[in-house]
Each structure stands twice: as C-alpha cells, then as structure tokens.
Amino acid sequence: MLYQNKRILLPRPEFHVFYTGSEDAPETEEMKLSEGYMQEEGDIRLELEVIVHNIAYGSEKRLLQKSRSLHDYSFFMNRIQGNIAGGMERGQAIREAMRYCMEHDVMKEFLQTHEREVVDMVDFEWNQKDLEEAIREDGIEQGMARGRDEGRAEGLTSSIRHVMSNLGVPMEKAMDVLQIPLTERAKYAQLVEG
C-alpha cells in the first residue's frame, strides 16, 4: 500500500520467469525467493513467489503452442545453444541464429528492428552464466584452500603436542622448536589447549 493523504490500492502483482535452459525442468513450477536464503531459520521478512515456465524448445509445451512469440523466442534460444554446442564462438552463434531466424520468418521484424539490443541481451545472459560458473569454481577452490589450511593447522597442533610430550617442554618452547611465527602462536595456543 502507498499512502498520500489516504491509502492507494495497488494491483496484485504476478512474477513469471521463462526458462530456456537445457536442464530437465517441469513445464510450470512455483519457486520462492526464500528457498535460496543462506539462513533457513528465523522470520522471513521478504518473500517472493515466482511462476517459472519451462519454454525450452524441443518437446511439446502448451505455452509454446499458445504463443507464437514465446515459441519463436524459444526456437531462437535453442538455435544459439545448438550453435555453441557445435563449436561456434558465442557472438558468432548469436549472429548466425539471428540470420537463420530472419531468413525463416522467425521473429524477423523484431530481430531486424532490435538487432544490437538482442545481441547485447543474449550475450549478457551467457556472460551471467559464465560468471555464475566462475563463482562456483572459485567457491570450490576457496573450500579446498580452506581445507588445506585446516589440515596444516591440525598437523602443526599435533606436532606441538608431540614435542611438548616427548621433550617435556612448555608450549612456547615447542613452538620455538617448530619455528612457528610469533604472529600465529596465539591461534595455535588455542588449538593446542582446545
């Protein structure tokens, strides 16, 4: 609700997403923004329900049969995906799909009128996918690095305990023997005592 001097009523919004990817997905499904929240417990302060329509080209879909525009868009995206799978560079794959579609009267007028915007928009979608993949890979690398760091810390902690036990020396002396930097000694002292 918005307010000026009195409440202003708004139309009820609906959110729809059109999926053209290659992963198997139901024809229509509902998704909630909260399903992607990192913290599962606690009150949800913002919720958004989205209806996702799978319009991937290839199998018979009711929505594609009802809407020529969605059918043609799905065909166009499928053509680009096929071009890329066939080894074309992304920009070339987009331009070839545009050429093919215009020659076969698929979104012809739209593609002719908005050629530059279409190339930019579709290229952005793929760049977004590349970014998401890079973030996933970076997360995996960070996880592996963290695992190595934790392994080293466990190994040094064990070594400190071993030196203390076998040589009968206090923790500081054991750290001297193992040449643990002064800046890291507090961390290892906690690990040894914990």
Secondary structure as the mmCIF struct_conf table of DSSP 4:
data_model
#
loop_
_struct_conf.conf_type_id
_struct_conf.id
_struct_conf.beg_label_comp_id
_struct_conf.beg_label_asym_id
_struct_conf.beg_label_seq_id
_struct_conf.end_label_comp_id
_struct_conf.end_label_asym_id
_struct_conf.end_label_seq_id
STRN STRN1 LEU A 2 TYR A 3
BEND BEND1 GLN A 4 LYS A 6
STRN STRN2 ARG A 7 ILE A 8
HELX_LH_PP_P HELX_LH_PP_P1 PRO A 11 PRO A 13
STRN STRN3 HIS A 16 TYR A 19
BEND BEND2 SER A 22 GLU A 23
BEND BEND3 GLU A 27 GLU A 27
STRN STRN4 THR A 28 LYS A 32
HELX_RH_3T_P HELX_RH_3T_P1 LEU A 33 GLY A 36
BEND BEND4 MET A 38 MET A 38
BEND BEND5 GLU A 41 GLY A 42
BEND BEND6 ARG A 45 ARG A 45
STRN STRN5 GLU A 49 ASN A 54
TURN_TY1_P TURN_TY1_P1 TYR A 57 GLY A 58
BEND BEND7 SER A 59 SER A 59
HELX_RH_AL_P HELX_RH_AL_P1 ARG A 62 LYS A 66
HELX_RH_AL_P HELX_RH_AL_P2 ARG A 68 ALA A 85
TURN_TY1_P TURN_TY1_P2 GLY A 86 GLY A 87
HELX_RH_AL_P HELX_RH_AL_P3 ARG A 90 GLU A 103
TURN_TY1_P TURN_TY1_P3 HIS A 104 ASP A 105
BEND BEND8 VAL A 106 MET A 107
HELX_RH_AL_P HELX_RH_AL_P4 LYS A 108 THR A 113
TURN_TY1_P TURN_TY1_P4 HIS A 114 HIS A 114
HELX_RH_AL_P HELX_RH_AL_P5 GLU A 115 LEU A 167
HELX_RH_AL_P HELX_RH_AL_P6 MET A 171 VAL A 177
TURN_TY1_P TURN_TY1_P5 LEU A 178 GLN A 179
HELX_RH_3T_P HELX_RH_3T_P2 LEU A 182 GLU A 184
HELX_RH_AL_P HELX_RH_AL_P7 ARG A 185 GLU A 193
#
